[in-house]
Amino acid sequence: MGNEPIIFGLTVAEFEAISLKVLLTALILYMVFIIGNLAYKSKAGKYGAAWMFLALGLGFVGFVAKGFIERLLGI
């Protein structure tokens, strides 16, 4: 095992990988909630809300797609 520090029974690299996935998922869900709340308060309607989710959510959609592409290519 060597001199690797242990956090909650995991190595630092394992802990970072798990926490990155969990916390980024929570952040993305919070962003979806914010976009939905913004659409509701602005009375955007169904069509306007769809465009808001598309435009504002495009950034994290790209981030999630990057993860799927990496897994698909085995990177």
HTML snippet that shows the backbone in 3Dmol.js (N, CA, C, O; Angstrom):
<script src="https://3Dmol.org/build/3Dmol-min.js"></script>
<div id="view" style="width:600px;height:400px;position:relative"></div>
<script>
const pdb = `
ATOM      1  N   MET A   1       0.823  -1.183   0.000  1.00  0.00           N
ATOM      2  CA  MET A   1       0.000   0.000   0.000  1.00  0.00           C
ATOM      3  C   MET A   1       0.870   1.250   0.000  1.00  0.00           C
ATOM      4  O   MET A   1       0.487   2.247  -0.611  1.00  0.00           O
ATOM      5  N   GLY A   2       2.004   1.237   0.649  1.00  0.00           N
ATOM      6  CA  GLY A   2       2.899   2.380   0.578  1.00  0.00           C
ATOM      7  C   GLY A   2       2.515   3.487   1.544  1.00  0.00           C
ATOM      8  O   GLY A   2       1.888   3.241   2.575  1.00  0.00           O
ATOM      9  N   ASN A   3       2.893   4.692   1.202  1.00  0.00           N
ATOM     10  CA  ASN A   3       2.652   5.848   2.059  1.00  0.00           C
ATOM     11  C   ASN A   3       1.476   6.688   1.604  1.00  0.00           C
ATOM     12  O   ASN A   3       1.397   7.869   1.942  1.00  0.00           O
ATOM     13  N   GLU A   4       0.563   6.108   0.846  1.00  0.00           N
ATOM     14  CA  GLU A   4      -0.573   6.900   0.357  1.00  0.00           C
ATOM     15  C   GLU A   4      -1.512   7.255   1.498  1.00  0.00           C
ATOM     16  O   GLU A   4      -1.868   6.388   2.297  1.00  0.00           O
ATOM     17  N   PRO A   5      -1.914   8.504   1.585  1.00  0.00           N
ATOM     18  CA  PRO A   5      -2.876   8.902   2.621  1.00  0.00           C
ATOM     19  C   PRO A   5      -4.245   8.268   2.363  1.00  0.00           C
ATOM     20  O   PRO A   5      -4.641   8.065   1.215  1.00  0.00           O
ATOM     21  N   ILE A   6      -4.943   7.967   3.420  1.00  0.00           N
ATOM     22  CA  ILE A   6      -6.246   7.323   3.323  1.00  0.00           C
ATOM     23  C   ILE A   6      -7.326   8.292   3.826  1.00  0.00           C
ATOM     24  O   ILE A   6      -7.189   8.887   4.895  1.00  0.00           O
ATOM     25  N   ILE A   7      -8.394   8.438   3.043  1.00  0.00           N
ATOM     26  CA  ILE A   7      -9.534   9.263   3.435  1.00  0.00           C
ATOM     27  C   ILE A   7     -10.767   8.377   3.350  1.00  0.00           C
ATOM     28  O   ILE A   7     -11.125   7.920   2.265  1.00  0.00           O
ATOM     29  N   PHE A   8     -11.420   8.131   4.476  1.00  0.00           N
ATOM     30  CA  PHE A   8     -12.608   7.285   4.540  1.00  0.00           C
ATOM     31  C   PHE A   8     -12.354   5.907   3.929  1.00  0.00           C
ATOM     32  O   PHE A   8     -13.245   5.341   3.294  1.00  0.00           O
ATOM     33  N   GLY A   9     -11.171   5.371   4.110  1.00  0.00           N
ATOM     34  CA  GLY A   9     -10.836   4.065   3.586  1.00  0.00           C
ATOM     35  C   GLY A   9     -10.500   4.042   2.105  1.00  0.00           C
ATOM     36  O   GLY A   9     -10.367   2.966   1.521  1.00  0.00           O
ATOM     37  N   LEU A  10     -10.364   5.199   1.491  1.00  0.00           N
ATOM     38  CA  LEU A  10     -10.034   5.307   0.067  1.00  0.00           C
ATOM     39  C   LEU A  10      -8.716   6.034  -0.096  1.00  0.00           C
ATOM     40  O   LEU A  10      -8.310   6.803   0.776  1.00  0.00           O
ATOM     41  N   THR A  11      -8.054   5.794  -1.203  1.00  0.00           N
ATOM     42  CA  THR A  11      -6.876   6.606  -1.499  1.00  0.00           C
ATOM     43  C   THR A  11      -7.355   7.986  -1.924  1.00  0.00           C
ATOM     44  O   THR A  11      -8.541   8.188  -2.188  1.00  0.00           O
ATOM     45  N   VAL A  12      -6.448   8.910  -1.986  1.00  0.00           N
ATOM     46  CA  VAL A  12      -6.804  10.281  -2.354  1.00  0.00           C
ATOM     47  C   VAL A  12      -7.380  10.321  -3.764  1.00  0.00           C
ATOM     48  O   VAL A  12      -8.357  11.027  -4.015  1.00  0.00           O
ATOM     49  N   ALA A  13      -6.784   9.571  -4.681  1.00  0.00           N
ATOM     50  CA  ALA A  13      -7.264   9.578  -6.068  1.00  0.00           C
ATOM     51  C   ALA A  13      -8.678   8.996  -6.166  1.00  0.00           C
ATOM     52  O   ALA A  13      -9.513   9.523  -6.901  1.00  0.00           O
ATOM     53  N   GLU A  14      -8.951   7.919  -5.434  1.00  0.00           N
ATOM     54  CA  GLU A  14     -10.298   7.331  -5.452  1.00  0.00           C
ATOM     55  C   GLU A  14     -11.311   8.288  -4.844  1.00  0.00           C
ATOM     56  O   GLU A  14     -12.413   8.446  -5.370  1.00  0.00           O
ATOM     57  N   PHE A  15     -10.939   8.930  -3.733  1.00  0.00           N
ATOM     58  CA  PHE A  15     -11.836   9.885  -3.090  1.00  0.00           C
ATOM     59  C   PHE A  15     -12.138  11.066  -4.007  1.00  0.00           C
ATOM     60  O   PHE A  15     -13.283  11.511  -4.091  1.00  0.00           O
ATOM     61  N   GLU A  16     -11.117  11.576  -4.693  1.00  0.00           N
ATOM     62  CA  GLU A  16     -11.320  12.699  -5.612  1.00  0.00           C
ATOM     63  C   GLU A  16     -12.221  12.307  -6.772  1.00  0.00           C
ATOM     64  O   GLU A  16     -13.074  13.098  -7.176  1.00  0.00           O
ATOM     65  N   ALA A  17     -12.057  11.111  -7.316  1.00  0.00           N
ATOM     66  CA  ALA A  17     -12.873  10.670  -8.444  1.00  0.00           C
ATOM     67  C   ALA A  17     -14.339  10.545  -8.038  1.00  0.00           C
ATOM     68  O   ALA A  17     -15.229  10.981  -8.769  1.00  0.00           O
ATOM     69  N   ILE A  18     -14.588   9.952  -6.875  1.00  0.00           N
ATOM     70  CA  ILE A  18     -15.971   9.780  -6.406  1.00  0.00           C
ATOM     71  C   ILE A  18     -16.596  11.126  -6.072  1.00  0.00           C
ATOM     72  O   ILE A  18     -17.733  11.394  -6.460  1.00  0.00           O
ATOM     73  N   SER A  19     -15.862  11.981  -5.351  1.00  0.00           N
ATOM     74  CA  SER A  19     -16.432  13.270  -4.961  1.00  0.00           C
ATOM     75  C   SER A  19     -16.663  14.165  -6.169  1.00  0.00           C
ATOM     76  O   SER A  19     -17.619  14.940  -6.179  1.00  0.00           O
ATOM     77  N   LEU A  20     -15.806  14.078  -7.198  1.00  0.00           N
ATOM     78  CA  LEU A  20     -16.013  14.872  -8.403  1.00  0.00           C
ATOM     79  C   LEU A  20     -17.325  14.485  -9.071  1.00  0.00           C
ATOM     80  O   LEU A  20     -18.102  15.356  -9.463  1.00  0.00           O
ATOM     81  N   LYS A  21     -17.577  13.186  -9.202  1.00  0.00           N
ATOM     82  CA  LYS A  21     -18.811  12.733  -9.845  1.00  0.00           C
ATOM     83  C   LYS A  21     -20.041  13.111  -9.035  1.00  0.00           C
ATOM     84  O   LYS A  21     -21.037  13.569  -9.595  1.00  0.00           O
ATOM     85  N   VAL A  22     -19.979  12.924  -7.726  1.00  0.00           N
ATOM     86  CA  VAL A  22     -21.136  13.214  -6.876  1.00  0.00           C
ATOM     87  C   VAL A  22     -21.424  14.713  -6.825  1.00  0.00           C
ATOM     88  O   VAL A  22     -22.569  15.132  -6.991  1.00  0.00           O
ATOM     89  N   LEU A  23     -20.403  15.510  -6.599  1.00  0.00           N
ATOM     90  CA  LEU A  23     -20.622  16.949  -6.439  1.00  0.00           C
ATOM     91  C   LEU A  23     -20.971  17.632  -7.751  1.00  0.00           C
ATOM     92  O   LEU A  23     -21.765  18.573  -7.756  1.00  0.00           O
ATOM     93  N   LEU A  24     -20.397  17.183  -8.867  1.00  0.00           N
ATOM     94  CA  LEU A  24     -20.774  17.775 -10.151  1.00  0.00           C
ATOM     95  C   LEU A  24     -22.202  17.393 -10.533  1.00  0.00           C
ATOM     96  O   LEU A  24     -22.921  18.192 -11.132  1.00  0.00           O
ATOM     97  N   THR A  25     -22.608  16.179 -10.188  1.00  0.00           N
ATOM     98  CA  THR A  25     -23.997  15.790 -10.427  1.00  0.00           C
ATOM     99  C   THR A  25     -24.940  16.669  -9.621  1.00  0.00           C
ATOM    100  O   THR A  25     -25.964  17.122 -10.133  1.00  0.00           O
ATOM    101  N   ALA A  26     -24.596  16.910  -8.355  1.00  0.00           N
ATOM    102  CA  ALA A  26     -25.422  17.788  -7.516  1.00  0.00           C
ATOM    103  C   ALA A  26     -25.456  19.204  -8.081  1.00  0.00           C
ATOM    104  O   ALA A  26     -26.509  19.842  -8.083  1.00  0.00           O
ATOM    105  N   LEU A  27     -24.335  19.696  -8.555  1.00  0.00           N
ATOM    106  CA  LEU A  27     -24.283  21.040  -9.131  1.00  0.00           C
ATOM    107  C   LEU A  27     -25.143  21.129 -10.390  1.00  0.00           C
ATOM    108  O   LEU A  27     -25.854  22.115 -10.584  1.00  0.00           O
ATOM    109  N   ILE A  28     -25.085  20.124 -11.232  1.00  0.00           N
ATOM    110  CA  ILE A  28     -25.888  20.126 -12.458  1.00  0.00           C
ATOM    111  C   ILE A  28     -27.372  20.075 -12.121  1.00  0.00           C
ATOM    112  O   ILE A  28     -28.169  20.775 -12.744  1.00  0.00           O
ATOM    113  N   LEU A  29     -27.752  19.260 -11.148  1.00  0.00           N
ATOM    114  CA  LEU A  29     -29.163  19.205 -10.738  1.00  0.00           C
ATOM    115  C   LEU A  29     -29.621  20.549 -10.166  1.00  0.00           C
ATOM    116  O   LEU A  29     -30.751  20.976 -10.406  1.00  0.00           O
ATOM    117  N   TYR A  30     -28.749  21.207  -9.416  1.00  0.00           N
ATOM    118  CA  TYR A  30     -29.087  22.523  -8.888  1.00  0.00           C
ATOM    119  C   TYR A  30     -29.249  23.542 -10.013  1.00  0.00           C
ATOM    120  O   TYR A  30     -30.130  24.400  -9.955  1.00  0.00           O
ATOM    121  N   MET A  31     -28.405  23.448 -11.031  1.00  0.00           N
ATOM    122  CA  MET A  31     -28.526  24.349 -12.177  1.00  0.00           C
ATOM    123  C   MET A  31     -29.830  24.104 -12.932  1.00  0.00           C
ATOM    124  O   MET A  31     -30.455  25.055 -13.402  1.00  0.00           O
ATOM    125  N   VAL A  32     -30.247  22.853 -13.053  1.00  0.00           N
ATOM    126  CA  VAL A  32     -31.528  22.538 -13.691  1.00  0.00           C
ATOM    127  C   VAL A  32     -32.666  23.154 -12.886  1.00  0.00           C
ATOM    128  O   VAL A  32     -33.610  23.701 -13.456  1.00  0.00           O
ATOM    129  N   PHE A  33     -32.576  23.064 -11.550  1.00  0.00           N
ATOM    130  CA  PHE A  33     -33.591  23.681 -10.703  1.00  0.00           C
ATOM    131  C   PHE A  33     -33.626  25.200 -10.903  1.00  0.00           C
ATOM    132  O   PHE A  33     -34.706  25.787 -10.981  1.00  0.00           O
ATOM    133  N   ILE A  34     -32.478  25.827 -10.985  1.00  0.00           N
ATOM    134  CA  ILE A  34     -32.420  27.282 -11.176  1.00  0.00           C
ATOM    135  C   ILE A  34     -33.024  27.669 -12.522  1.00  0.00           C
ATOM    136  O   ILE A  34     -33.777  28.639 -12.605  1.00  0.00           O
ATOM    137  N   ILE A  35     -32.704  26.925 -13.571  1.00  0.00           N
ATOM    138  CA  ILE A  35     -33.266  27.230 -14.894  1.00  0.00           C
ATOM    139  C   ILE A  35     -34.783  27.055 -14.880  1.00  0.00           C
ATOM    140  O   ILE A  35     -35.512  27.874 -15.438  1.00  0.00           O
ATOM    141  N   GLY A  36     -35.252  25.993 -14.245  1.00  0.00           N
ATOM    142  CA  GLY A  36     -36.698  25.770 -14.143  1.00  0.00           C
ATOM    143  C   GLY A  36     -37.389  26.864 -13.357  1.00  0.00           C
ATOM    144  O   GLY A  36     -38.469  27.318 -13.736  1.00  0.00           O
ATOM    145  N   ASN A  37     -36.779  27.289 -12.273  1.00  0.00           N
ATOM    146  CA  ASN A  37     -37.352  28.364 -11.467  1.00  0.00           C
ATOM    147  C   ASN A  37     -37.365  29.676 -12.246  1.00  0.00           C
ATOM    148  O   ASN A  37     -38.325  30.443 -12.160  1.00  0.00           O
ATOM    149  N   LEU A  38     -36.310  29.932 -12.999  1.00  0.00           N
ATOM    150  CA  LEU A  38     -36.248  31.133 -13.827  1.00  0.00           C
ATOM    151  C   LEU A  38     -37.334  31.111 -14.902  1.00  0.00           C
ATOM    152  O   LEU A  38     -37.973  32.130 -15.163  1.00  0.00           O
ATOM    153  N   ALA A  39     -37.539  29.963 -15.515  1.00  0.00           N
ATOM    154  CA  ALA A  39     -38.582  29.844 -16.531  1.00  0.00           C
ATOM    155  C   ALA A  39     -39.966  30.043 -15.917  1.00  0.00           C
ATOM    156  O   ALA A  39     -40.831  30.673 -16.525  1.00  0.00           O
ATOM    157  N   TYR A  40     -40.175  29.508 -14.717  1.00  0.00           N
ATOM    158  CA  TYR A  40     -41.472  29.642 -14.049  1.00  0.00           C
ATOM    159  C   TYR A  40     -41.744  31.094 -13.654  1.00  0.00           C
ATOM    160  O   TYR A  40     -42.831  31.617 -13.897  1.00  0.00           O
ATOM    161  N   LYS A  41     -40.751  31.736 -13.045  1.00  0.00           N
ATOM    162  CA  LYS A  41     -40.957  33.115 -12.572  1.00  0.00           C
ATOM    163  C   LYS A  41     -41.081  34.111 -13.718  1.00  0.00           C
ATOM    164  O   LYS A  41     -41.735  35.143 -13.566  1.00  0.00           O
ATOM    165  N   SER A  42     -40.467  33.820 -14.859  1.00  0.00           N
ATOM    166  CA  SER A  42     -40.569  34.731 -15.992  1.00  0.00           C
ATOM    167  C   SER A  42     -41.797  34.438 -16.841  1.00  0.00           C
ATOM    168  O   SER A  42     -42.050  35.132 -17.826  1.00  0.00           O
ATOM    169  N   LYS A  43     -42.568  33.407 -16.465  1.00  0.00           N
ATOM    170  CA  LYS A  43     -43.783  33.009 -17.191  1.00  0.00           C
ATOM    171  C   LYS A  43     -43.472  32.788 -18.671  1.00  0.00           C
ATOM    172  O   LYS A  43     -44.152  33.309 -19.554  1.00  0.00           O
ATOM    173  N   ALA A  44     -42.424  32.001 -18.912  1.00  0.00           N
ATOM    174  CA  ALA A  44     -41.939  31.783 -20.267  1.00  0.00           C
ATOM    175  C   ALA A  44     -42.856  30.864 -21.076  1.00  0.00           C
ATOM    176  O   ALA A  44     -42.815  30.899 -22.306  1.00  0.00           O
ATOM    177  N   GLY A  45     -43.661  30.063 -20.437  1.00  0.00           N
ATOM    178  CA  GLY A  45     -44.477  29.101 -21.157  1.00  0.00           C
ATOM    179  C   GLY A  45     -43.661  27.871 -21.520  1.00  0.00           C
ATOM    180  O   GLY A  45     -42.465  27.804 -21.235  1.00  0.00           O
ATOM    181  N   LYS A  46     -44.308  26.901 -22.147  1.00  0.00           N
ATOM    182  CA  LYS A  46     -43.621  25.649 -22.461  1.00  0.00           C
ATOM    183  C   LYS A  46     -42.527  25.847 -23.511  1.00  0.00           C
ATOM    184  O   LYS A  46     -41.419  25.330 -23.371  1.00  0.00           O
ATOM    185  N   TYR A  47     -42.846  26.589 -24.545  1.00  0.00           N
ATOM    186  CA  TYR A  47     -41.893  26.805 -25.623  1.00  0.00           C
ATOM    187  C   TYR A  47     -40.696  27.623 -25.139  1.00  0.00           C
ATOM    188  O   TYR A  47     -39.549  27.293 -25.441  1.00  0.00           O
ATOM    189  N   GLY A  48     -40.966  28.679 -24.396  1.00  0.00           N
ATOM    190  CA  GLY A  48     -39.888  29.521 -23.864  1.00  0.00           C
ATOM    191  C   GLY A  48     -39.032  28.778 -22.849  1.00  0.00           C
ATOM    192  O   GLY A  48     -37.813  28.946 -22.813  1.00  0.00           O
ATOM    193  N   ALA A  49     -39.679  27.948 -22.018  1.00  0.00           N
ATOM    194  CA  ALA A  49     -38.925  27.166 -21.034  1.00  0.00           C
ATOM    195  C   ALA A  49     -38.021  26.159 -21.740  1.00  0.00           C
ATOM    196  O   ALA A  49     -36.890  25.929 -21.311  1.00  0.00           O
ATOM    197  N   ALA A  50     -38.514  25.563 -22.812  1.00  0.00           N
ATOM    198  CA  ALA A  50     -37.688  24.611 -23.565  1.00  0.00           C
ATOM    199  C   ALA A  50     -36.457  25.307 -24.132  1.00  0.00           C
ATOM    200  O   ALA A  50     -35.359  24.752 -24.092  1.00  0.00           O
ATOM    201  N   TRP A  51     -36.629  26.514 -24.656  1.00  0.00           N
ATOM    202  CA  TRP A  51     -35.491  27.257 -25.184  1.00  0.00           C
ATOM    203  C   TRP A  51     -34.541  27.681 -24.077  1.00  0.00           C
ATOM    204  O   TRP A  51     -33.328  27.707 -24.285  1.00  0.00           O
ATOM    205  N   MET A  52     -35.067  28.012 -22.911  1.00  0.00           N
ATOM    206  CA  MET A  52     -34.210  28.378 -21.786  1.00  0.00           C
ATOM    207  C   MET A  52     -33.364  27.182 -21.347  1.00  0.00           C
ATOM    208  O   MET A  52     -32.165  27.315 -21.101  1.00  0.00           O
ATOM    209  N   PHE A  53     -34.004  26.011 -21.251  1.00  0.00           N
ATOM    210  CA  PHE A  53     -33.253  24.819 -20.877  1.00  0.00           C
ATOM    211  C   PHE A  53     -32.208  24.485 -21.933  1.00  0.00           C
ATOM    212  O   PHE A  53     -31.094  24.079 -21.603  1.00  0.00           O
ATOM    213  N   LEU A  54     -32.561  24.655 -23.189  1.00  0.00           N
ATOM    214  CA  LEU A  54     -31.614  24.356 -24.266  1.00  0.00           C
ATOM    215  C   LEU A  54     -30.433  25.318 -24.230  1.00  0.00           C
ATOM    216  O   LEU A  54     -29.281  24.886 -24.266  1.00  0.00           O
ATOM    217  N   ALA A  55     -30.710  26.612 -24.161  1.00  0.00           N
ATOM    218  CA  ALA A  55     -29.646  27.610 -24.224  1.00  0.00           C
ATOM    219  C   ALA A  55     -28.789  27.620 -22.959  1.00  0.00           C
ATOM    220  O   ALA A  55     -27.560  27.616 -23.044  1.00  0.00           O
ATOM    221  N   LEU A  56     -29.422  27.633 -21.793  1.00  0.00           N
ATOM    222  CA  LEU A  56     -28.668  27.725 -20.549  1.00  0.00           C
ATOM    223  C   LEU A  56     -28.076  26.388 -20.122  1.00  0.00           C
ATOM    224  O   LEU A  56     -27.068  26.349 -19.417  1.00  0.00           O
ATOM    225  N   GLY A  57     -28.696  25.300 -20.543  1.00  0.00           N
ATOM    226  CA  GLY A  57     -28.211  23.991 -20.152  1.00  0.00           C
ATOM    227  C   GLY A  57     -27.222  23.382 -21.109  1.00  0.00           C
ATOM    228  O   GLY A  57     -26.749  22.270 -20.875  1.00  0.00           O
ATOM    229  N   LEU A  58     -26.893  24.073 -22.177  1.00  0.00           N
ATOM    230  CA  LEU A  58     -25.994  23.512 -23.181  1.00  0.00           C
ATOM    231  C   LEU A  58     -24.594  23.260 -22.625  1.00  0.00           C
ATOM    232  O   LEU A  58     -23.920  22.326 -23.057  1.00  0.00           O
ATOM    233  N   GLY A  59     -24.158  24.067 -21.690  1.00  0.00           N
ATOM    234  CA  GLY A  59     -22.826  23.897 -21.119  1.00  0.00           C
ATOM    235  C   GLY A  59     -22.671  22.594 -20.376  1.00  0.00           C
ATOM    236  O   GLY A  59     -21.711  21.862 -20.613  1.00  0.00           O
ATOM    237  N   PHE A  60     -23.597  22.284 -19.480  1.00  0.00           N
ATOM    238  CA  PHE A  60     -23.434  21.032 -18.746  1.00  0.00           C
ATOM    239  C   PHE A  60     -23.832  19.822 -19.577  1.00  0.00           C
ATOM    240  O   PHE A  60     -23.422  18.704 -19.262  1.00  0.00           O
ATOM    241  N   VAL A  61     -24.617  20.015 -20.624  1.00  0.00           N
ATOM    242  CA  VAL A  61     -24.889  18.902 -21.545  1.00  0.00           C
ATOM    243  C   VAL A  61     -23.598  18.500 -22.252  1.00  0.00           C
ATOM    244  O   VAL A  61     -23.337  17.314 -22.451  1.00  0.00           O
ATOM    245  N   GLY A  62     -22.799  19.484 -22.626  1.00  0.00           N
ATOM    246  CA  GLY A  62     -21.507  19.200 -23.237  1.00  0.00           C
ATOM    247  C   GLY A  62     -20.568  18.497 -22.279  1.00  0.00           C
ATOM    248  O   GLY A  62     -19.820  17.606 -22.683  1.00  0.00           O
ATOM    249  N   PHE A  63     -20.598  18.886 -21.018  1.00  0.00           N
ATOM    250  CA  PHE A  63     -19.748  18.249 -20.019  1.00  0.00           C
ATOM    251  C   PHE A  63     -20.141  16.787 -19.819  1.00  0.00           C
ATOM    252  O   PHE A  63     -19.277  15.915 -19.726  1.00  0.00           O
ATOM    253  N   VAL A  64     -21.443  16.521 -19.755  1.00  0.00           N
ATOM    254  CA  VAL A  64     -21.921  15.145 -19.597  1.00  0.00           C
ATOM    255  C   VAL A  64     -21.603  14.336 -20.847  1.00  0.00           C
ATOM    256  O   VAL A  64     -21.206  13.175 -20.745  1.00  0.00           O
ATOM    257  N   ALA A  65     -21.772  14.931 -22.025  1.00  0.00           N
ATOM    258  CA  ALA A  65     -21.465  14.232 -23.271  1.00  0.00           C
ATOM    259  C   ALA A  65     -19.982  13.880 -23.337  1.00  0.00           C
ATOM    260  O   ALA A  65     -19.621  12.820 -23.850  1.00  0.00           O
ATOM    261  N   LYS A  66     -19.128  14.752 -22.828  1.00  0.00           N
ATOM    262  CA  LYS A  66     -17.694  14.474 -22.797  1.00  0.00           C
ATOM    263  C   LYS A  66     -17.402  13.217 -21.989  1.00  0.00           C
ATOM    264  O   LYS A  66     -16.561  12.409 -22.383  1.00  0.00           O
ATOM    265  N   GLY A  67     -18.079  13.047 -20.876  1.00  0.00           N
ATOM    266  CA  GLY A  67     -17.901  11.843 -20.061  1.00  0.00           C
ATOM    267  C   GLY A  67     -18.326  10.588 -20.790  1.00  0.00           C
ATOM    268  O   GLY A  67     -17.647   9.564 -20.718  1.00  0.00           O
ATOM    269  N   PHE A  68     -19.462  10.659 -21.503  1.00  0.00           N
ATOM    270  CA  PHE A  68     -19.924   9.493 -22.271  1.00  0.00           C
ATOM    271  C   PHE A  68     -18.965   9.167 -23.413  1.00  0.00           C
ATOM    272  O   PHE A  68     -18.690   7.996 -23.674  1.00  0.00           O
ATOM    273  N   ILE A  69     -18.461  10.182 -24.086  1.00  0.00           N
ATOM    274  CA  ILE A  69     -17.531   9.962 -25.200  1.00  0.00           C
ATOM    275  C   ILE A  69     -16.234   9.350 -24.690  1.00  0.00           C
ATOM    276  O   ILE A  69     -15.688   8.444 -25.320  1.00  0.00           O
ATOM    277  N   GLU A  70     -15.733   9.837 -23.550  1.00  0.00           N
ATOM    278  CA  GLU A  70     -14.519   9.258 -22.983  1.00  0.00           C
ATOM    279  C   GLU A  70     -14.719   7.794 -22.636  1.00  0.00           C
ATOM    280  O   GLU A  70     -13.851   6.962 -22.900  1.00  0.00           O
ATOM    281  N   ARG A  71     -15.873   7.478 -22.042  1.00  0.00           N
ATOM    282  CA  ARG A  71     -16.150   6.089 -21.684  1.00  0.00           C
ATOM    283  C   ARG A  71     -16.306   5.226 -22.933  1.00  0.00           C
ATOM    284  O   ARG A  71     -15.855   4.082 -22.954  1.00  0.00           O
ATOM    285  N   LEU A  72     -16.935   5.759 -23.962  1.00  0.00           N
ATOM    286  CA  LEU A  72     -17.152   5.014 -25.195  1.00  0.00           C
ATOM    287  C   LEU A  72     -15.822   4.706 -25.882  1.00  0.00           C
ATOM    288  O   LEU A  72     -15.627   3.604 -26.393  1.00  0.00           O
ATOM    289  N   LEU A  73     -14.907   5.677 -25.894  1.00  0.00           N
ATOM    290  CA  LEU A  73     -13.613   5.488 -26.542  1.00  0.00           C
ATOM    291  C   LEU A  73     -12.596   4.796 -25.643  1.00  0.00           C
ATOM    292  O   LEU A  73     -11.523   4.410 -26.107  1.00  0.00           O
ATOM    293  N   GLY A  74     -12.921   4.635 -24.359  1.00  0.00           N
ATOM    294  CA  GLY A  74     -12.016   3.975 -23.439  1.00  0.00           C
ATOM    295  C   GLY A  74     -10.847   4.827 -23.009  1.00  0.00           C
ATOM    296  O   GLY A  74      -9.768   4.309 -22.720  1.00  0.00           O
ATOM    297  N   ILE A  75     -11.050   6.123 -22.965  1.00  0.00           N
ATOM    298  CA  ILE A  75      -9.981   7.053 -22.581  1.00  0.00           C
ATOM    299  C   ILE A  75      -9.925   7.137 -21.061  1.00  0.00           C
ATOM    300  O   ILE A  75      -9.096   7.864 -20.513  1.00  0.00           O
TER     301      ILE A  75
END
`;
const viewer = $3Dmol.createViewer("view");
viewer.addModel(pdb, "pdb");
viewer.setStyle({}, {cartoon: {color: "spectrum"}});
viewer.zoomTo();
viewer.render();
</script>
